[in-house]
Amino acid sequence: MFKKNIKKLDHNLFIRKVDDFEKVTPDLSLEEPVKNSFNDFAIFDKLKRNIKDHGYEVPTEIQDKTIPQILSGRDVIAMANTGTGKTAAFLIPLINKSFLDRNQRVLIVVPTRELAIQIRDEYQIFAKGTQLEAVAFVGGASIKRQTYALKHKPQFAIGTPGRLKDLVNRRELNLQLFQNVVLDEVDKMVDIGFIHDIKYLISLLSRNRQSLFFSATVNVKTREILQSFVRNAVTISAKQQEVINNIDQDVIRLSNGESKIDALHNLLIKPGFDKIIIFGRTKWGIQKLTNQLVERGFKALAIHGNKTQNQRQKALQMFKNNEIQMLLATDVASRGLDIDSVTHVINFDAPESYDDYIHRIGRTGRAGKKGKALTFVD
Ligand code: AMP
């Protein structure tokens, strides 16, 4: 029944995306095959080598279409989910620009701490040997250390709206200095409630700037931001179904008298359940479930809003390094997480919206690998 619903929603989503797509008049569709290789891009040699050393052979579709536009100086509206390679799509041309002109500064605004740190880590791979500096400005970390880091005028500032606003209000951060601004996962920032902060930050930006707007979907609210943000932008839309095609989706029903935790336990001991993300709706529920699983002998850690930044980073790192079998997360904490080879996503609590469902299951089936998504239904 639920599986049917998923398919139905899928279809509705597709229609909605097409509507959005039409309203923002896309200039480039990603239905065409990838045309460029990384060598074709007008970027400096060391950057090409860093990309190659990182193991990227061909650009993803969003990179193929977006990188030349950003290199040419255009504003860009890109409708792309995580998992499409969107991060490198904006990092590569912006690193190139800042390398050629060291006065360039780049501000990247993202919804969560984890995403900020993930982007900074990816940045460090591509910017290796350039002596360009990037700093993440996120809540939960020492603001003193961040204000100190600002004194060095890092070329790249990557931050969450709340912390950036704090730094602006303390007169530590001058947004006029940034000629390049990326808003990443705008739909999520709006969902979390950052719309006013973002509008405030935009109002303080220099008018003389290149603006890049990344969002999985564009609705009324994201469009409000978009209109005050970009000028004469080229619009690019990633194929929406790409992520889903690699994911085998199914539901879990409880048999008579079986408890949910027992059903989960029975799944987790099956072969192939090697690297699992389990989603729950509340911080409290996720923590309780984590404790229960640990008591049963599973190697599990949780990330949610009640954890310190350090605890969240440590849990992520251990999960990435395969030191724990499973990571339990709330929707917000998991936004944009990029972890290799997740075998299963389990929705212990059903997601609240279709968008959340897509974001959750998109943690698996990445970079061409197959993944499984299982959703508990009552
Ligand atoms: P993103 O959408 O930026 O979160 O990226 C999703 C995943 O795709 C990450 O694991 C990236 O490292 C990976 N990726 C991005 N671009 C490429 C590429 N050109 N070739 C191979 N993997 C890539």
Residues whose N, C-alpha, C, O or C-beta is under 5 A from the ligand:
A	BS01	AMP	G55 Y56 E57 V58 P59 T60 N81 T82 G83 T84 G85 K86 T87 A88 D338 A367
